[in-house]
Amino acid sequence: MIFNDTGVAGPDKLKKLNNNADSNFSDEDYKMWSDVGNKTTQTSTIETPKEIMEALKEKMWRRSHSLKSVETLENAIKSFEKYLVSRNITYQQSIQNPIEILDGYTSWLDKNHAASTTRTYLNFAKKALKFLGAKIDSEEFKERVTLPKKRPFQDDKVTKDQIRRIILGLNHLGLKTLLMLMKDTQARPTELLGLRVSDINLSYDPPYLNIAAERAKNDLPRELFFTPETKGLLISYIKKKDKQAGDFLYLNSIDPLDEVAVQEEIETVNGTMRTTLRNLLAGHEFADMNEKVRQHGTMQRYKLHIYSFKKFAFTVMADTLGEIAARAIKGDREYVLTYYRKNREERAADYNKVTPKLLCSPTM
């Protein structure tokens, strides 16, 4: 038995988990875990034992090396535990009857979450139960667990006029450069926030930057060109911040070898950038850009947001170079490896065809 009757991990399971890692747990420690909750007839709360949660997080980190993925895992497990408590279900019951429990969890999630969140959280709950010993047949799961259909997010790309208005309205030079790089390159904000000055080549025509594999969403490095107008803004930013070659472009005082600290700082700065943009668009002069999107779920979303700059670049590149090239520059795995067989000169020639359509001057 993996869990005792109160839903707490038994000693055998915990000992197995820790056999694969350094552990100072004694037999008494394992017994203590198996005894937790024995004096209650029904637990009022359910919490995944720390050792099991840490093992799940370690596996997630080992696979993705993404703090965001680990955080999503934690949130998903907490959500699943909340569901179990609301239905007075123990972990042991979940392991014995996982399909029915997961279908009920899906229905519970669907009331207040977007389809994408429901699918993500369900996937993590399924992984957790399988990790704890539940037998889940794939065909039976597909047959009996009803998933909500994915609904496209009805957002908009920014127009050139909107880009000009936003950039001129911002007093945040760092955010200006970030948005301009996004509208030139299709790079994600977190990919750009992890750049170091040495990742940027301002002497080549057109100038370009390198997204390292460890910063790329799909773990594939990319070389991305950007326009002369963004180059000028970027030079101004580097000079104002007195950035040196080895410095991070947007992060301060971070050891580049401390991957956890770097990712934490990227998420912090990313949050600041998004909030700053949202606050600007909340002003009365930007009322036409602050339209909310009606959607299923509780999260408030807007038609224009930081990724709208990325969408602008994708549309321009797809119209000029074709969708395959646009998706490769965006970083879609199935296209990157093919498109990047072209040498730098060939890709620069492609980008020069796009540049006039990306430029938003002369008013900036």
Summary of the structure (lengths in Angstrom):
residues: 364
radius of gyration: 24.5
end to end distance: 67.2
largest distance: 74.3
contacts: 1073
relative contact order: 0.10
helix: 59%
strand: 5%
